[in-house]
C-alpha cells in the first residue's frame, strides 16, 4: 500500500494560515469536497468532530491526523496541510500541529482500511528527519516526493 494512492496534488495545502482546529478542518474538507471525494461535506465534518470528541487526533511531534469513517466519503482519501505557525490541536504533547493528515474512509471500506492508513502514517511520522523534510518542503512536488516514501 502506498500513501500516495490515497492522495492527489489538489489535496495538498502548503501554507495553512488558519488559527483553529475547526478552521483547519473546514479548509481541508472543502478541498476534499471540491475534488469530488465527498457525498456530504457536513456529514463528514460531523464524523471528524465526533472522533475529536473521543480524544484529540493531535498525536504529538507537531502532527495531527483527523480522521473519520463515514458514508459521506466516496472512497478512501487523505488530504495534507502544512501549518507553519502551528494550530492548537490539544495534542498529547501540548505542541501545536504543523503537519496535518486528514483521512476519510467510507463505512463500506474493506476491513479496517482507516486503521491500516493510520498505522502506515504513524510508523513514518515517528522519524524526525521525515517530519522535518515535510516541514521544510517548499513545493507540492517536494511534499509528494517525501510522501512517495511512505508505503507498506
Number of C-alpha atoms within 10 A of each C-alpha: 11 14 18 18 12 16 18 14 13 13 22 23 20 19 13 22 16 16 13 13 18 14 14 20 18 15 14 23 23 17 19 20 15 13 12 12 21 25 15 14 18 13 16 24 21 14 20 23 17 13 16 17 10 8 11 16 23 26 20 19 20 24 25 26 22 25 24 25 21 23 19 22 26 18 18 20 23 25 23 23 25 24 22 16 14 21 28 17 25 19 20 16 11 14 18 23 27 23 26 27 20 23 22 30 27 20 19 14 16 10 9 12 17 21 12 13 21 15 13 17 18 14 12 16 21 13 11 10 11 15 19 12 14 22 18 12 17 12 13 15 12 14 22 18 15 16 18 13 13 17 15 12
